[in-house]
Amino acid sequence: MREIIKYAYEHVPFYHEKLTELRLKPDDFKTVEDLNKLPITRREELQRSGNKIVSRQFDIKKLKIVSTSGSSGKPLFTYLTRKEEEFRHAKLLRPHIICGQKPRDKWVLLGPPQHSKKLNLVQKLFGLYAPFFVSIFDDVPKQLSRIAELDPDILDGYSSSLFLLAQELQKEGNISSIKPRFLMGGAELIDAPSRKFIEETFNAPYYDQYASEELQMIAWQCPERNGYHVDADTVVMQIVDEDGCEVAPGERGEIVCTSLFNYAMPFIRYALDDVGVSSGQTSCPCGVNFPLIQLVEGRKDSVITLPEGRKIPALVFGWIMEFYKFYRQIYQYRIVQTKIDALEFFIVKKDNRYNEMEMKAELVRHVREMLGVDESTLNITVKFVDHIPLDKSGKLRKVISNVT
């Protein structure tokens, strides 16, 4: 932690300015508790800071870019060195291995097919811990058919997508067609009834994971499922109250993280817009001694149902937007389903350099292509606005369905 703060102070203008303004130096940070001397950093602040959040030791044009919209629908671009990207792959594998995945297990991952390009050399050449991708953009019956064909040992995907798969499997009545040894889920909070339904349908245990595009894996369930182990060797997690002060074990608070491996673009006291509870435990019968947390609220978005009955999880729309030609010109967006056959896109642009008519036409074409629908099936409207307000719950959700 001391090393990352010293590095950020010396090489990252954003953090140098922040510490200087508070009259702090790296030597003022000796323990994890000293992180509390810093205010919480939020997504909006990083968005406004441009290249000042990237280390001056790297050529930004040569860095890898990972983008995320998060639950708020606000794009943030994370810059990584190749070494940091490989380290993220290792972090991703750890819970899989601890839960029992073997190097040559058939690992089927329900996600954006574009992620298949991110496989590293060992995965491509030797097939070790190499996932087979099934597109989240396909309708659920097609996903199910492809998964049955692959016959996975490990089935992995967004929790809502796995739930929709389980529903379709029950509907088809051929429950024994897919028999994974266990399932890995994440990206969205899963409630107890949904977990039970998935496990009973696939007749296999379900292990949940908590991750973000900015920091990759953060916390995960082991086979004991006694809470979530925090990756304490790669991230400092704090659970704080409204004033940014850490709460006592058992109390509810906002999750704030400091990455210990992001150097190209450090994250120090970064708010993830999620809520959790520290269990106060540091030991587990599984033998892993990382601290445990109990997640309370995660990113819980709507599922949009298309006219033909196909259900699309909110995170699928996140990927659709990421692959949109003008995505990097968007400051914020929201998608609202007003009727069963109507979607409204609200877009806040970063600036006025790009023509709105061109952006609108490309977005409508892109969404229809990704979803495989035409104009007669789904009406899509695009509105450019100056501001997107909070919803009634006080959250800034990116996908809202008003169809019951």
N, C-alpha and C positions, 0 to 999 in steps of 0.2 A: 504494500500500500504506500509506504514511504517513497519507494522507487518511482511509482507511477505518478505521484503528486509532484515529485521533484522534476520528472521528465516533462509533465504537462506545463509546469511553471516556466521551464527553460525553453520549450520548443513549440508550445501551442498558444497563439495569441489570445484566444478566448479565455483560457484559464489564467494566463499571466495577468491579463487585465482584471479578472475577477478577484484574484488573490491580492493584487496591488491595491485595488480599490478598498479592500477590507484590511489593508496593512498587515497581510499575512505573508510569511515566507515558508518554504518547504520544511525548515527546521521546527516549525510550530506544530508539525504533525508527527507525533511519536507513537500514538496508539490509535486503534480503530475509533475510539470515542472522540478523538480529535477531529474526525470527519464532521462532527456536529458544528464545528466552527464555520462551516461553509453552508450557504443557502442551497436549497434543492434546485437542481437544474431540470428544466422541463423542455419538452419537445419544441414548443413554440420559440423558446429562446435560442435553441440550436438552429432552427430553421432561419431565424432572422440574422444569424451570425455569418452566413456564407462560408467562405473558405477559412475564416479565422478559427474554425473548430478543428482544422487539419494540421498535423505537425509540419513545421517548416523543414524537417529533415527529409521529407518525401516529395517527389514530383506527383502532384495530384492526378495528372493524366496517366500515370503508370499504376495507380492503385486500383484494386478491385472495388466495385460498387455493389452494395446490397441495399435494396430499397424496401421500405415498409410503410404501410398506411396505418397500421395499428387499429384500435377500435374507434379512433376519432376520425379516421378518413383523411388525416393530414400526412402527406408523403414526407418521409425523412430519409435522406441518403447517407448510409454509413460507408466510410472508406476503410479498406483493409489492405494490409500487405499480403502477399501470397502465403507467408509463414502463418500469419494470423488466420487466414482462411483455412489452412490445413489444420490448425489447432482447433478451430470450430468443429471440423469434421470429427476430430477425436472426442471432443466434449459430447457431441451428439451420440456417439457410439457407446459411451460409458454405461448409461442406464440399460441399454439393450443387452450389453454383455453381462451386467450384474443380474439382469432378469432371466438370463439363460440363453441368449442368442449365441450360436456358434458361427465361425467364419464362413462356412459354406451353406448355412441355412438359406432356404428360399425366402427371401425378404421382399414382400410386396408392399409398395408405398403408394398410397392414394394421394396424389398431389399434382401440381402443375407439371406437364410433361417436359417443359423447358428445363426443369431441374436435373434431368438426365444428363445435361451438358456439364453439370458441376461435379461429376464423378472424377476421382483422382486416378492417377496412373495405376496404383495397386488394385483399385476396384475394377478398372477397365481391363487390365491385362490378366489378372489372376482370379477375378471374380470373388475376392474376399470382402465380406460385408458389403456386397454390391446389391442395391435394391433394384427390383423390377418396377417400373412406374406404370400406374394406371391413372388415366387423366380424370381429374375432378371436374373437367368441363363436359364429360360425357354424361348421358342420363344414367340413372342408377341401375336399371336392368342391364345396360351395356357394361357398366363397371362390374357388376356381379358376374356376368358371363366371362369376362376377361379374368377376373380373380379366380373363378372356379377352374378355368383352363390352366392358370399358373400353379394352382394347388400350393398355397403358401404355408411355410412353417410359422412365419411371423407376418401378421397383418397390421399395417401402420397407417395412420391418417388422422385427419381432423376428427375430433370427437363427434361432431354433428354429422359428418359424412359416414362414420362407422355406424351411427345410430340409424341413418337412412338406409344403409346397406342391410342392417339387421331387420328393419321393417320390410324391405323388399324380399328378403330371404323368407321371412315368415309368410308373406303374401304368396310367394311361389310354392311354399310348402315343401321345398327340397332342402331342409335344414342341414342335412348331412353332406351336402355337396362341397362345403368349404369347412375345413377342419384345421385351423391354425393351432399351434401349441400355446400361443398367447397373442394378445393384441396390445399395441401401443397407441395411445391417443394423445391429443393435446390441442393447443391453439385456442380452444374454447372450454369454458367451465362445463363439466358434466355433472349432472345431479345423480343422486343415488338410484332412483328408479330407472333412469336411462342406462346407467352402468349395469345394473342388474339385468335389464332387458338384453343388452349387448352380450353379456357373459352367458346368459342362458341360451340365447339364440345360437351363438357360435360354440357353446360348450367349452369355453376357454377363459382364463383370467384376463382381465383388462388392467393395464398399468398406465397411469396418467403422467404426463410430463408438463412442465411449465417452462416456456422458452420465449424469447423475443428475437426478432431479426437483428437487433442491435447487439445483443450479448450472446446469442445462441442459447444453448441449454443453461438453465438457471437452477431448477429444482425438479425432482422426479421421484416417483414411487418405486420402491424396491418390492420384492415378492411379499414382504410382510405387510405392505400398504398401511403403514402406521404413520401417515403424514407424508411429507415430501422432503427428501434429502436436498439440502442446498449445496451446490457446487462451491464449497467454501474455499477451495484452493484456487479458484479462478474468479470469484466474485464475492464482494462484501455486501451482504443484504442487510438492510435496516428496515424496520417496520416502525413508522413514525406517526405522530398525531398531527393535527391541523397546524401546529406551530413548528413542525419539523423535528420535534423531540421524540426519541425512541420510547415506545410504549413498553409496559411490563409484559412478561410472558402471560399468555392467555388473553391479552387485550387486542382489539381489532385496530388496524392502522393501515396507512398507505405504504406500499412496497417501493423502496428506494434502493438502487444498486450502484456500486462502484466496481467497474471491471478491472481485473488485475492483468489482463492480457491485451487490451486494446491500446496500441501506441499510436498508430497512424491517426486515429480519431478517438481519444480517450473519453470515457463516460465516468464522471465523478459525481456521486450523489444524484443520480439520474432517476427521475420518477417514471414508473412504467404504467401509471394510471390503473393500477390494480390494487386490490385490498387483500390483506392476509392476517393471520394470527400466528405468532411464535408459540410453539408448544413448550419451549424451555428445555426440550430434550436434546441431548447430544449423542446418545447411544441407541442402538437398535439391534434386535436379535440377528439381523442379517450380517452383522459384523462391520458395517460401514458406520464410521463415527462422525460423519458430517452432521451439523445441526439440522433439526427438523422444523418445518413450519406446517401449519394447517391452512390451506387456502380457503378463503371464504367467498370472495367474488373475483371472477376473472372477466375476460372479454366475452360478454354474452349478447350476441347479436341475433337479429331476426333470420328466419329461413323464409325465402321467397318462393312461392309456389307459382309456376307458370301455368298457362291455360290448359295444357295437355296433362297437367298433374305432376310434372317434374318438379322436384324440390331442390332449390339451389341454396346452400349455406352462404351466409354473409361473406365468409372469407374467400369463397370462390370469386365474388365480385371484387374483392381486394386484388386477387391475381389478375382478373380481367383488366382492371384499371392499371395495374403495373405494366402490362404489356401494350397499353395504349400509346400510340405514337407521341402524343403531346403530354404524357404523364409528368415529365419533369418541369413542365410549365404550369402545373397546378399547385396552388397553395393548400387548398382544401376541397373536399367534395362530400356530397351526401346523395344517396340513392333512396328514393321513396317509391314504394309500390302503392299507387293510388287506387287502382282497380286490378282485377285478376289479369287483365291484358294490357296494363299501362304502367310504365316506369318513368319517373321523373328524375333527371340528373341535375343537381345543383352544383355549379362549379365556381370556385373563387380562383381567379388567375393570379399568377405571381406578378405579371406586368402586362402591358398592352402591345407587346411586340408581335403577337401572333393574331391572325384574323379569326374572329369568333365563328364566322360561317364555316371556315375550313375546319376548325377544331370540332365544331358540332357535327358536321357531316362525317368526319372521320370517326368520331366517337360512336355515332349511331351505326355506321357500317361495321366497326370493330366489335361492338357488343353483339350485334345480330350474328356475325360470323362465329364468334366464340361460343355463343349459346345455340347456334344452329337453328335460328328462327327467322321468319321473314316478316315483312311489314303487316301482313294480314293476321299474323299470330300475336305480335307484340308491338304496341305503340310506344315509341321512345321519344321523349321530349327532353331538351337540354336547355337549362336556363343559367346564364352567367350572372352571378350576384356578387355584392361587395362583402357580405357577411353571412355566415351560417349560424343560427342561434342554437343554444342548448335545447334539448328536448324537455319534455315535462318532468322527467326524472332527474334533470340537472346534468345529464351526461351529453356528450357530443358524439352520438353514434353515427356511423357512416352508412348503415343500411337500416331502413325502417319499413316494415310492411303494415299498411293500414287495412289489409284484407284479412278478415277473420275466417 
